[in-house]
Amino acid sequence: MKKFAMLLFLMVLGATLSTVSLVSPTAASGTGFGFNLIGPQSTKADSGPFAGDTLRTTGSGSFDTSSRSIVASGSFTHFKANGTVFDKGTWQATSFVSFTPFGGPNPGLQGGTLNFVATAFPDGGDPVPDLSVTINCRINAPSGFTGREGVLVGGDFTDVTRGATLFHLND
């Protein structure tokens, strides 16, 4: 009976260790990530044709650095400097550009900088293609990294006034 109990214990221990190794990936080995914009993000235009305007964005998505693919979408509202709504609608990522991972304390909490191209779909208006989007998450950011937490859109909306983002490892 003792041999059977010991054999059963070793089988359970082996199965447990195998399961742990399957569900504990490291940031260095993964290529699939997801991201969330936690609450509305707010970015102000300090110069250019939209100087003083604010862009509020929401959204989430996933991307793979190996296949250079991205699936992401969300919504936006463009406020004029006086606070009135200039435009609103949805956005969709159209192409992956790059991702610089910073790693993190676990697969669910990862930092980095994601760059992609998106198209905005204003309510009742023509699509606005080829918008450059940068998402920064400062978790585990290297010393000297100066990017602010949040979302930057195009060359105009680059002053983050509210940012809370998160990357997570998918594989």
N, CA, C and O atoms as a DFTB+ gen file, in Angstrom:
684 C
 N C O
     1  1       0.812      -1.184       0.000
     2  2       0.000       0.000       0.000
     3  2       0.862       1.257       0.000
     4  3       0.524       2.228      -0.677
     5  1       1.987       1.262       0.756
     6  2       2.872       2.415       0.790
     7  2       3.479       2.685      -0.581
     8  3       3.635       3.844      -0.966
     9  1       3.825       1.624      -1.331
    10  2       4.398       1.800      -2.668
    11  2       3.379       2.452      -3.591
    12  3       3.722       3.338      -4.374
    13  1       2.124       2.015      -3.499
    14  2       1.055       2.585      -4.323
    15  2       0.862       4.073      -3.985
    16  3       0.722       4.894      -4.891
    17  1       0.853       4.422      -2.702
    18  2       0.676       5.817      -2.273
    19  2       1.845       6.672      -2.772
    20  3       1.636       7.794      -3.232
    21  1       3.066       6.150      -2.685
    22  2       4.243       6.887      -3.147
    23  2       4.192       7.068      -4.661
    24  3       4.509       8.148      -5.159
    25  1       3.799       6.035      -5.399
    26  2       3.681       6.112      -6.844
    27  2       2.620       7.151      -7.226
    28  3       2.837       7.960      -8.128
    29  1       1.491       7.126      -6.549
    30  2       0.419       8.084      -6.815
    31  2       0.911       9.511      -6.534
    32  3       0.637      10.426      -7.311
    33  1       1.634       9.698      -5.428
    34  2       2.169      11.006      -5.078
    35  2       3.119      11.505      -6.166
    36  3       3.035      12.667      -6.564
    37  1       4.024      10.646      -6.656
    38  2       4.975      11.043      -7.689
    39  2       4.269      11.388      -9.000
    40  3       4.680      12.310      -9.704
    41  1       3.202      10.646      -9.327
    42  2       2.439      10.933     -10.547
    43  2       1.747      12.294     -10.437
    44  3       1.763      13.077     -11.387
    45  1       1.148      12.572      -9.298
    46  2       0.470      13.859      -9.092
    47  2       1.495      14.997      -9.117
    48  3       1.250      16.039      -9.726
    49  1       2.634      14.802      -8.463
    50  2       3.674      15.820      -8.456
    51  2       4.181      16.091      -9.869
    52  3       4.356      17.248     -10.252
    53  1       4.413      15.053     -10.634
    54  2       4.875      15.213     -12.019
    55  2       3.859      15.948     -12.870
    56  3       4.222      16.822     -13.657
    57  1       2.596      15.605     -12.721
    58  2       1.546      16.283     -13.486
    59  2       1.453      17.754     -13.079
    60  3       1.249      18.621     -13.930
    61  1       1.598      18.032     -11.809
    62  2       1.537      19.411     -11.324
    63  2       2.696      20.228     -11.877
    64  3       2.492      21.351     -12.337
    65  1       3.902      19.685     -11.840
    66  2       5.063      20.409     -12.365
    67  2       4.944      20.629     -13.860
    68  3       5.349      21.683     -14.350
    69  1       4.410      19.683     -14.595
    70  2       4.203      19.853     -16.037
    71  2       3.215      20.970     -16.301
    72  3       3.424      21.785     -17.199
    73  1       2.153      21.017     -15.537
    74  2       1.145      22.064     -15.708
    75  2       1.726      23.422     -15.392
    76  3       1.456      24.384     -16.112
    77  1       2.507      23.531     -14.348
    78  2       3.113      24.802     -13.977
    79  2       4.023      25.289     -15.097
    80  3       4.017      26.480     -15.407
    81  1       4.792      24.419     -15.705
    82  2       5.686      24.863     -16.759
    83  2       4.920      25.281     -18.003
    84  3       5.415      26.099     -18.777
    85  1       3.730      24.744     -18.215
    86  2       2.935      25.130     -19.372
    87  2       2.255      26.474     -19.202
    88  3       2.029      27.165     -20.195
    89  1       1.922      26.870     -17.994
    90  2       1.185      28.109     -17.789
    91  2       2.038      29.242     -17.235
    92  3       1.496      30.262     -16.810
    93  1       3.342      29.092     -17.229
    94  2       4.204      30.145     -16.711
    95  2       5.188      30.629     -17.772
    96  3       6.395      30.442     -17.619
    97  1       4.688      31.256     -18.862
    98  2       5.597      31.719     -19.895
    99  2       6.407      32.915     -19.413
   100  3       6.021      33.596     -18.463
   101  1       7.514      33.158     -20.065
   102  2       8.303      34.335     -19.745
   103  2       8.129      35.359     -20.849
   104  3       7.847      35.007     -21.994
   105  1       8.295      36.614     -20.507
   106  2       8.112      37.685     -21.475
   107  2       9.086      37.553     -22.637
   108  3       8.756      37.917     -23.766
   109  1      10.276      37.038     -22.374
   110  2      11.287      36.955     -23.414
   111  2      10.919      35.963     -24.511
   112  3      11.358      36.131     -25.648
   113  1      10.134      34.943     -24.211
   114  2       9.854      33.919     -25.213
   115  2       8.576      34.165     -25.991
   116  3       8.362      33.516     -27.015
   117  1       7.720      35.071     -25.552
   118  2       6.441      35.279     -26.202
   119  2       6.497      36.286     -27.328
   120  3       7.313      37.208     -27.315
   121  1       5.623      36.102     -28.304
   122  2       5.509      37.061     -29.395
   123  2       4.095      37.611     -29.513
   124  3       3.871      38.578     -30.241
   125  1       3.136      37.013     -28.812
   126  2       1.752      37.465     -28.867
   127  2       1.403      38.270     -27.631
   128  3       1.594      37.809     -26.506
   129  1       0.889      39.479     -27.841
   130  2       0.546      40.377     -26.746
   131  2      -0.870      40.916     -26.933
   132  3      -1.412      40.905     -28.038
   133  1      -1.442      41.376     -25.864
   134  2      -2.686      42.119     -25.907
   135  2      -2.460      43.447     -25.220
   136  3      -1.477      43.628     -24.503
   137  1      -3.382      44.385     -25.444
   138  2      -3.296      45.649     -24.731
   139  2      -4.696      46.148     -24.411
   140  3      -5.668      45.813     -25.087
   141  1      -4.770      46.951     -23.370
   142  2      -6.007      47.615     -22.969
   143  2      -5.704      49.068     -22.666
   144  3      -4.710      49.393     -22.016
   145  1      -6.580      49.937     -23.149
   146  2      -6.555      51.329     -22.729
   147  2      -7.512      51.387     -21.548
   148  3      -8.722      51.226     -21.709
   149  1      -6.970      51.615     -20.378
   150  2      -7.752      51.521     -19.150
   151  2      -8.451      52.853     -18.906
   152  3      -7.836      53.831     -18.481
   153  1      -9.730      52.865     -19.182
   154  2     -10.487      54.110     -19.130
   155  2     -10.146      54.964     -20.335
   156  3      -9.210      54.651     -21.071
   157  1     -10.887      56.032     -20.547
   158  2     -10.574      56.904     -21.677
   159  2      -9.193      57.537     -21.527
   160  3      -8.817      57.994     -20.448
   161  1      -8.455      57.554     -22.615
   162  2      -7.159      58.215     -22.675
   163  2      -7.397      59.624     -23.199
   164  3      -8.321      59.834     -23.984
   165  1      -6.601      60.577     -22.793
   166  2      -6.782      61.956     -23.232
   167  2      -5.436      62.514     -23.669
   168  3      -4.449      62.450     -22.936
   169  1      -5.417      63.065     -24.881
   170  2      -4.192      63.612     -25.435
   171  2      -4.503      64.961     -26.072
   172  3      -5.484      65.096     -26.803
   173  1      -3.681      65.941     -25.796
   174  2      -3.899      67.301     -26.276
   175  2      -2.941      67.615     -27.417
   176  3      -1.811      67.128     -27.450
   177  1      -3.412      68.438     -28.352
   178  2      -2.560      68.949     -29.424
   179  2      -2.000      70.296     -28.990
   180  3      -2.758      71.230     -28.733
   181  1      -0.680      70.401     -28.906
   182  2      -0.056      71.650     -28.485
   183  2       0.231      72.590     -29.647
   184  3       0.403      73.793     -29.447
   185  1       0.282      72.042     -30.870
   186  2       0.582      72.872     -32.027
   187  2      -0.106      72.283     -33.253
   188  3      -0.775      71.253     -33.166
   189  1       0.062      72.932     -34.372
   190  2      -0.532      72.451     -35.610
   191  2      -1.974      72.903     -35.756
   192  3      -2.443      73.753     -34.999
   193  1      -2.676      72.336     -36.726
   194  2      -4.038      72.791     -37.015
   195  2      -5.044      72.517     -35.891
   196  3      -6.113      73.127     -35.851
   197  1      -4.700      71.600     -34.979
   198  2      -5.614      71.261     -33.878
   199  2      -5.125      71.791     -32.533
   200  3      -5.561      71.308     -31.488
   201  1      -4.235      72.766     -32.544
   202  2      -3.654      73.296     -31.304
   203  2      -4.751      73.634     -30.296
   204  3      -5.701      74.352     -30.608
   205  1      -4.602      73.098     -29.071
   206  2      -5.557      73.320     -27.999
   207  2      -6.675      72.292     -27.935
   208  3      -7.379      72.208     -26.929
   209  1      -6.850      71.503     -29.001
   210  2      -7.887      70.467     -29.030
   211  2      -7.441      69.250     -28.228
   212  3      -6.252      69.054     -27.981
   213  1      -8.412      68.440     -27.827
   214  2      -8.143      67.218     -27.069
   215  2      -8.775      66.033     -27.773
   216  3      -9.886      66.130     -28.293
   217  1      -8.069      64.924     -27.789
   218  2      -8.570      63.678     -28.359
   219  2      -8.711      62.671     -27.234
   220  3      -7.746      62.379     -26.527
   221  1      -9.911      62.142     -27.068
   222  2     -10.156      61.090     -26.065
   223  2     -10.327      59.774     -26.815
   224  3     -11.112      59.693     -27.759
   225  1      -9.590      58.735     -26.394
   226  2      -9.648      57.434     -27.057
   227  2      -9.903      56.315     -26.056
   228  3      -9.521      56.403     -24.889
   229  1     -10.556      55.263     -26.538
   230  2     -10.727      54.022     -25.790
   231  2     -10.368      52.895     -26.740
   232  3     -10.309      53.101     -27.952
   233  1     -10.128      51.701     -26.202
   234  2      -9.891      50.571     -27.085
   235  2      -9.055      49.477     -26.468
   236  3      -8.608      49.562     -25.324
   237  1      -8.859      48.440     -27.276
   238  2      -8.045      47.290     -26.886
   239  2      -7.685      46.530     -28.151
   240  3      -8.183      46.822     -29.238
   241  1      -6.810      45.549     -27.984
   242  2      -6.441      44.755     -29.139
   243  2      -5.394      43.722     -28.805
   244  3      -4.996      43.559     -27.652
   245  1      -4.955      43.029     -29.839
   246  2      -3.881      42.052     -29.700
   247  2      -2.979      42.156     -30.923
   248  3      -3.397      42.587     -31.997
   249  1      -1.729      41.748     -30.725
   250  2      -0.766      41.818     -31.823
   251  2       0.282      40.731     -31.628
   252  3       0.481      40.219     -30.526
   253  1       0.946      40.394     -32.731
   254  2       1.987      39.373     -32.713
   255  2       3.228      39.961     -33.362
   256  3       3.193      40.383     -34.518
   257  1       4.318      39.988     -32.619
   258  2       5.542      40.593     -33.134
   259  2       6.214      39.731     -34.204
   260  3       6.916      40.260     -35.067
   261  1       6.012      38.422     -34.160
   262  2       6.620      37.546     -35.163
   263  2       5.938      37.677     -36.515
   264  3       6.607      37.812     -37.540
   265  1       4.610      37.636     -36.523
   266  2       3.872      37.732     -37.787
   267  2       3.609      39.182     -38.182
   268  3       3.102      39.450     -39.271
   269  1       3.960      40.133     -37.281
   270  2       3.747      41.560     -37.519
   271  2       2.285      41.861     -37.850
   272  3       1.974      42.609     -38.777
   273  1       1.402      41.250     -37.059
   274  2      -0.033      41.439     -37.271
   275  2      -0.659      42.116     -36.049
   276  3      -0.140      42.029     -34.936
   277  1      -1.784      42.791     -36.285
   278  2      -2.491      43.466     -35.200
   279  2      -3.988      43.464     -35.487
   280  3      -4.423      43.646     -36.624
   281  1      -4.755      43.256     -34.436
   282  2      -6.211      43.381     -34.476
   283  2      -6.572      44.253     -33.281
   284  3      -6.428      43.831     -32.134
   285  1      -7.042      45.473     -33.551
   286  2      -7.342      46.404     -32.467
   287  2      -8.375      47.417     -32.948
   288  3      -8.440      47.750     -34.131
   289  1      -9.173      47.894     -32.008
   290  2     -10.174      48.897     -32.353
   291  2     -10.630      49.621     -31.100
   292  3     -10.297      49.232     -29.981
   293  1     -11.393      50.673     -31.305
   294  2     -11.903      51.442     -30.189
   295  2     -12.726      52.612     -30.679
   296  3     -13.217      52.615     -31.808
   297  1     -12.872      53.604     -29.822
   298  2     -13.645      54.786     -30.173
   299  2     -12.825      56.039     -29.890
   300  3     -11.826      55.994     -29.173
   301  1     -13.265      57.159     -30.466
   302  2     -12.596      58.428     -30.208
   303  2     -13.628      59.540     -30.160
   304  3     -14.704      59.446     -30.750
   305  1     -13.271      60.594     -29.443
   306  2     -14.016      61.850     -29.453
   307  2     -12.990      62.971     -29.523
   308  3     -12.063      63.031     -28.716
   309  1     -13.166      63.859     -30.500
   310  2     -12.272      65.000     -30.707
   311  2     -12.988      66.235     -30.187
   312  3     -14.039      66.617     -30.701
   313  1     -12.413      66.856     -29.165
   314  2     -12.977      68.065     -28.568
   315  2     -12.184      69.280     -29.029
   316  3     -10.953      69.256     -29.017
   317  1     -12.875      70.344     -29.438
   318  2     -12.216      71.609     -29.757
   319  2     -11.694      72.229     -28.454
   320  3     -12.072      71.803     -27.362
   321  1     -10.837      73.223     -28.578
   322  2     -10.245      73.864     -27.405
   323  2     -11.301      74.442     -26.469
   324  3     -11.069      74.537     -25.264
   325  1     -12.470      74.834     -27.011
   326  2     -13.522      75.410     -26.171
   327  2     -14.404      74.344     -25.506
   328  3     -15.357      74.680     -24.804
   329  1     -14.087      73.054     -25.727
   330  2     -14.806      71.962     -25.084
   331  2     -15.938      71.360     -25.897
   332  3     -16.513      70.351     -25.490
   333  1     -16.272      71.952     -27.037
   334  2     -17.345      71.388     -27.871
   335  2     -16.821      70.182     -28.657
   336  3     -15.635      70.098     -28.975
   337  1     -17.725      69.260     -28.958
   338  2     -17.340      68.068     -29.726
   339  2     -17.188      68.454     -31.190
   340  3     -18.123      68.954     -31.816
   341  1     -16.009      68.216     -31.719
   342  2     -15.720      68.470     -33.130
   343  2     -16.084      67.250     -33.966
   344  3     -16.655      67.377     -35.049
   345  1     -15.750      66.061     -33.453
   346  2     -16.003      64.822     -34.178
   347  2     -15.928      63.655     -33.211
   348  3     -15.289      63.746     -32.163
   349  1     -16.580      62.561     -33.565
   350  2     -16.470      61.331     -32.792
   351  2     -16.731      60.160     -33.721
   352  3     -17.288      60.322     -34.807
   353  1     -16.321      58.977     -33.280
   354  2     -16.494      57.788     -34.107
   355  2     -15.689      56.627     -33.562
   356  3     -15.468      56.516     -32.357
   357  1     -15.255      55.766     -34.463
   358  2     -14.470      54.596     -34.080
   359  2     -13.139      54.614     -34.823
   360  3     -12.955      55.355     -35.789
   361  1     -12.229      53.791     -34.356
   362  2     -10.948      53.618     -35.032
   363  2     -10.642      52.127     -35.127
   364  3     -11.146      51.323     -34.343
   365  1      -9.812      51.775     -36.097
   366  2      -9.396      50.384     -36.279
   367  2      -7.946      50.358     -36.735
   368  3      -7.555      51.106     -37.631
   369  1      -7.152      49.496     -36.119
   370  2      -5.758      49.328     -36.533
   371  2      -5.720      48.716     -37.925
   372  3      -6.511      47.829     -38.247
   373  1      -4.793      49.197     -38.748
   374  2      -4.666      48.662     -40.106
   375  2      -3.319      47.984     -40.349
   376  3      -3.224      47.109     -41.210
   377  1      -2.279      48.368     -39.611
   378  2      -1.006      47.674     -39.770
   379  2      -0.112      47.851     -38.546
   380  3      -0.079      48.911     -37.921
   381  1       0.601      46.793     -38.227
   382  2       1.563      46.766     -37.124
   383  2       2.847      47.425     -37.603
   384  3       3.292      47.173     -38.723
   385  1       3.450      48.272     -36.762
   386  2       4.728      48.886     -37.098
   387  2       5.836      48.290     -36.233
   388  3       6.796      47.729     -36.760
   389  1       5.710      48.408     -34.890
   390  2       6.767      47.893     -34.017
   391  2       6.264      47.782     -32.584
   392  3       5.268      48.393     -32.197
   393  1       6.992      46.977     -31.811
   394  2       6.750      46.885     -30.375
   395  2       8.081      46.737     -29.677
   396  3       8.880      45.867     -30.024
   397  1       8.321      47.586     -28.692
   398  2       9.506      47.488     -27.845
   399  2       9.036      47.037     -26.469
   400  3       8.476      47.834     -25.717
   401  1       9.257      45.755     -26.126
   402  2       8.789      45.266     -24.821
   403  2       9.720      45.694     -23.697
   404  3      10.939      45.737     -23.863
   405  1       9.124      46.012     -22.547
   406  2       9.904      46.330     -21.353
   407  2       9.879      45.173     -20.352
   408  3      10.600      45.199     -19.355
   409  1       9.050      44.156     -20.616
   410  2       8.887      43.085     -19.644
   411  2       7.986      43.542     -18.510
   412  3       7.328      44.579     -18.591
   413  1       7.974      42.750     -17.459
   414  2       7.142      43.101     -16.325
   415  2       7.183      42.035     -15.260
   416  3       7.869      41.025     -15.414
   417  1       6.455      42.247     -14.178
   418  2       6.502      41.320     -13.054
   419  2       5.822      39.979     -13.330
   420  3       6.127      38.993     -12.659
   421  1       4.913      39.922     -14.297
   422  2       4.251      38.666     -14.647
   423  2       3.639      38.815     -16.037
   424  3       3.607      39.927     -16.565
   425  1       3.151      37.729     -16.650
   426  2       2.608      37.825     -18.008
   427  2       1.435      38.799     -18.154
   428  3       1.204      39.323     -19.244
   429  1       0.701      39.045     -17.080
   430  2      -0.446      39.937     -17.155
   431  2      -0.110      41.406     -16.982
   432  3      -0.943      42.272     -17.248
   433  1       1.097      41.689     -16.543
   434  2       1.539      43.074     -16.333
   435  2       2.844      43.293     -17.076
   436  3       3.921      42.997     -16.559
   437  1       2.742      43.812     -18.291
   438  2       3.905      44.033     -19.133
   439  2       3.930      45.487     -19.583
   440  3       2.880      46.098     -19.779
   441  1       5.112      46.034     -19.744
   442  2       5.264      47.387     -20.255
   443  2       5.864      47.360     -21.643
   444  3       6.353      46.326     -22.098
   445  1       5.828      48.497     -22.314
   446  2       6.421      48.600     -23.640
   447  2       5.859      49.771     -24.417
   448  3       5.047      50.553     -23.924
   449  1       6.321      49.859     -25.649
   450  2       5.855      50.884     -26.579
   451  2       5.406      50.206     -27.863
   452  3       6.188      49.522     -28.523
   453  1       4.148      50.401     -28.209
   454  2       3.555      49.829     -29.420
   455  2       3.303      50.941     -30.424
   456  3       2.759      51.990     -30.079
   457  1       3.706      50.704     -31.677
   458  2       3.443      51.632     -32.778
   459  2       2.654      50.895     -33.848
   460  3       3.024      49.796     -34.263
   461  1       1.556      51.517     -34.295
   462  2       0.777      50.937     -35.391
   463  2       0.098      52.044     -36.184
   464  3       0.113      53.208     -35.785
   465  1      -0.494      51.672     -37.303
   466  2      -1.229      52.599     -38.148
   467  2      -2.704      52.263     -38.015
   468  3      -3.079      51.092     -37.960
   469  1      -3.550      53.304     -37.964
   470  2      -4.982      53.098     -37.793
   471  2      -5.767      53.976     -38.770
   472  3      -5.249      54.939     -39.335
   473  1      -7.030      53.607     -38.943
   474  2      -7.984      54.418     -39.696
   475  2      -9.081      54.849     -38.736
   476  3      -9.617      54.033     -37.986
   477  1      -9.415      56.145     -38.763
   478  2     -10.522      56.669     -37.964
   479  2     -11.768      56.698     -38.850
   480  3     -11.699      57.032     -40.033
   481  1     -12.898      56.342     -38.256
   482  2     -14.180      56.338     -38.952
   483  2     -15.119      57.311     -38.228
   484  3     -15.879      56.904     -37.349
   485  1     -15.062      58.610     -38.603
   486  2     -15.935      59.588     -37.953
   487  2     -17.406      59.273     -38.247
   488  3     -17.747      58.843     -39.349
   489  1     -18.264      59.490     -37.263
   490  2     -19.701      59.285     -37.469
   491  2     -20.171      60.193     -38.607
   492  3     -20.064      61.417     -38.518
   493  1     -20.690      59.587     -39.673
   494  2     -21.228      60.355     -40.790
   495  2     -20.193      61.006     -41.685
   496  3     -20.552      61.793     -42.560
   497  1     -18.928      60.703     -41.494
   498  2     -17.879      61.323     -42.313
   499  2     -17.056      60.287     -43.054
   500  3     -17.253      59.082     -42.898
   501  1     -16.137      60.777     -43.855
   502  2     -15.238      59.906     -44.597
   503  2     -14.152      59.351     -43.676
   504  3     -13.719      60.030     -42.745
   505  1     -13.710      58.106     -43.938
   506  2     -12.622      57.535     -43.142
   507  2     -11.355      58.386     -43.250
   508  3     -11.086      59.006     -44.279
   509  1     -10.592      58.397     -42.164
   510  2      -9.307      59.102     -42.130
   511  2      -8.233      58.030     -41.953
   512  3      -8.006      57.548     -40.843
   513  1      -7.563      57.655     -43.072
   514  2      -6.574      56.561     -42.992
   515  2      -5.194      57.044     -42.558
   516  3      -4.936      58.242     -42.443
   517  1      -4.321      56.075     -42.323
   518  2      -2.887      56.302     -42.119
   519  2      -2.547      57.176     -40.911
   520  3      -1.649      58.015     -40.978
   521  1      -3.270      56.974     -39.807
   522  2      -2.948      57.682     -38.573
   523  2      -1.909      56.892     -37.790
   524  3      -2.103      55.709     -37.511
   525  1      -0.832      57.531     -37.446
   526  2       0.201      56.905     -36.628
   527  2      -0.260      56.903     -35.173
   528  3      -0.674      57.937     -34.650
   529  1      -0.188      55.738     -34.516
   530  2      -0.599      55.614     -33.121
   531  2       0.554      55.010     -32.319
   532  3       1.175      54.036     -32.746
   533  1       0.828      55.588     -31.173
   534  2       1.824      55.063     -30.244
   535  2       1.154      54.873     -28.893
   536  3       0.503      55.783     -28.380
   537  1       1.318      53.683     -28.318
   538  2       0.811      53.399     -26.978
   539  2       2.002      53.091     -26.081
   540  3       2.796      52.196     -26.371
   541  1       2.119      53.834     -24.997
   542  2       3.189      53.610     -24.017
   543  2       2.611      53.072     -22.724
   544  3       1.619      53.591     -22.211
   545  1       3.238      52.022     -22.198
   546  2       2.953      51.529     -20.850
   547  2       4.289      51.511     -20.118
   548  3       5.221      50.829     -20.542
   549  1       4.384      52.249     -19.033
   550  2       5.663      52.452     -18.351
   551  2       6.051      51.351     -17.371
   552  3       7.080      51.470     -16.704
   553  1       5.266      50.287     -17.262
   554  2       5.655      49.183     -16.377
   555  2       7.031      48.685     -16.799
   556  3       7.254      48.371     -17.969
   557  1       7.941      48.615     -15.856
   558  2       9.287      48.084     -16.083
   559  2      10.070      48.889     -17.121
   560  3      10.993      48.354     -17.734
   561  1       9.727      50.157     -17.331
   562  2      10.415      50.986     -18.326
   563  2      11.885      51.136     -17.956
   564  3      12.223      51.291     -16.783
   565  1      12.751      51.090     -18.952
   566  2      14.175      51.248     -18.661
   567  2      14.487      52.680     -18.217
   568  3      13.777      53.623     -18.562
   569  1      15.557      52.814     -17.450
   570  2      15.957      54.161     -17.032
   571  2      16.275      54.972     -18.287
   572  3      16.862      54.460     -19.240
   573  1      15.894      56.192     -18.272
   574  2      16.115      57.047     -19.435
   575  2      14.928      57.098     -20.393
   576  3      14.897      57.945     -21.285
   577  1      13.942      56.198     -20.223
   578  2      12.758      56.239     -21.084
   579  2      11.941      57.466     -20.699
   580  3      11.583      57.635     -19.534
   581  1      11.646      58.317     -21.670
   582  2      10.968      59.574     -21.370
   583  2       9.516      59.608     -21.843
   584  3       8.817      60.588     -21.585
   585  1       9.049      58.574     -22.520
   586  2       7.665      58.551     -22.992
   587  2       6.685      58.552     -21.835
   588  3       6.918      57.922     -20.803
   589  1       5.589      59.267     -22.018
   590  2       4.548      59.303     -20.986
   591  2       3.574      58.166     -21.200
   592  3       3.336      57.758     -22.336
   593  1       3.011      57.652     -20.126
   594  2       1.983      56.613     -20.165
   595  2       0.775      57.154     -20.923
   596  3       0.255      58.214     -20.575
   597  1       0.322      56.439     -21.955
   598  2      -0.863      56.872     -22.681
   599  2      -0.756      56.648     -24.168
   600  3       0.057      55.853     -24.641
   601  1      -1.608      57.378     -24.913
   602  2      -1.756      57.200     -26.356
   603  2      -1.424      58.495     -27.082
   604  3      -1.931      59.560     -26.730
   605  1      -0.572      58.401     -28.095
   606  2      -0.236      59.527     -28.962
   607  2      -0.803      59.222     -30.339
   608  3      -0.681      58.097     -30.824
   609  1      -1.428      60.223     -30.980
   610  2      -2.052      59.997     -32.286
   611  2      -1.564      61.044     -33.274
   612  3      -1.660      62.248     -33.037
   613  1      -1.038      60.547     -34.391
   614  2      -0.544      61.441     -35.435
   615  2       0.576      62.315     -34.913
   616  3       1.160      62.038     -33.865
   617  1       0.870      63.364     -35.645
   618  2       1.890      64.296     -35.213
   619  2       1.326      65.426     -34.373
   620  3       2.080      66.249     -33.854
   621  1      -0.001      65.475     -34.231
   622  2      -0.634      66.575     -33.518
   623  2      -0.950      66.255     -32.063
   624  3      -0.624      67.045     -31.177
   625  1      -1.570      65.130     -31.803
   626  2      -2.030      64.793     -30.447
   627  2      -0.925      64.027     -29.720
   628  3      -0.897      62.797     -29.712
   629  1      -0.018      64.790     -29.111
   630  2       1.181      64.186     -28.520
   631  2       1.405      64.556     -27.055
   632  3       2.382      64.107     -26.456
   633  1       0.529      65.358     -26.470
   634  2       0.676      65.753     -25.067
   635  2      -0.340      64.967     -24.226
   636  3      -1.507      65.348     -24.132
   637  1       0.112      63.884     -23.627
   638  2      -0.790      63.024     -22.849
   639  2      -1.250      63.772     -21.602
   640  3      -0.430      64.238     -20.810
   641  1      -2.570      63.885     -21.432
   642  2      -3.119      64.525     -20.237
   643  2      -3.778      63.507     -19.313
   644  3      -3.985      63.792     -18.133
   645  1      -4.109      62.330     -19.828
   646  2      -4.576      61.219     -18.996
   647  2      -4.218      59.925     -19.712
   648  3      -4.666      59.675     -20.832
   649  1      -3.410      59.109     -19.058
   650  2      -3.008      57.851     -19.670
   651  2      -2.940      56.730     -18.668
   652  3      -2.376      56.882     -17.584
   653  1      -3.518      55.598     -19.033
   654  2      -3.431      54.377     -18.224
   655  2      -3.578      53.213     -19.201
   656  3      -4.669      52.943     -19.703
   657  1      -2.476      52.535     -19.459
   658  2      -2.466      51.458     -20.443
   659  2      -1.851      50.209     -19.833
   660  3      -1.205      50.264     -18.786
   661  1      -2.059      49.088     -20.501
   662  2      -1.508      47.834     -20.004
   663  2      -1.302      46.865     -21.154
   664  3      -2.194      46.669     -21.979
   665  1      -0.130      46.262     -21.206
   666  2       0.147      45.158     -22.129
   667  2       0.145      43.864     -21.348
   668  3       0.475      43.847     -20.162
   669  1      -0.229      42.773     -22.011
   670  2      -0.135      41.455     -21.384
   671  2       0.291      40.437     -22.422
   672  3      -0.058      40.540     -23.598
   673  1       1.047      39.457     -21.972
   674  2       1.570      38.404     -22.825
   675  2       0.483      37.380     -23.079
   676  3      -0.132      36.881     -22.136
   677  1       0.234      37.058     -24.352
   678  2      -0.823      36.110     -24.703
   679  2      -0.351      34.665     -24.827
   680  3      -1.158      33.748     -24.676
   681  1       0.924      34.436     -25.095
   682  2       1.373      33.040     -25.262
   683  2       2.500      32.687     -24.346
   684  3       2.983      31.555     -24.369
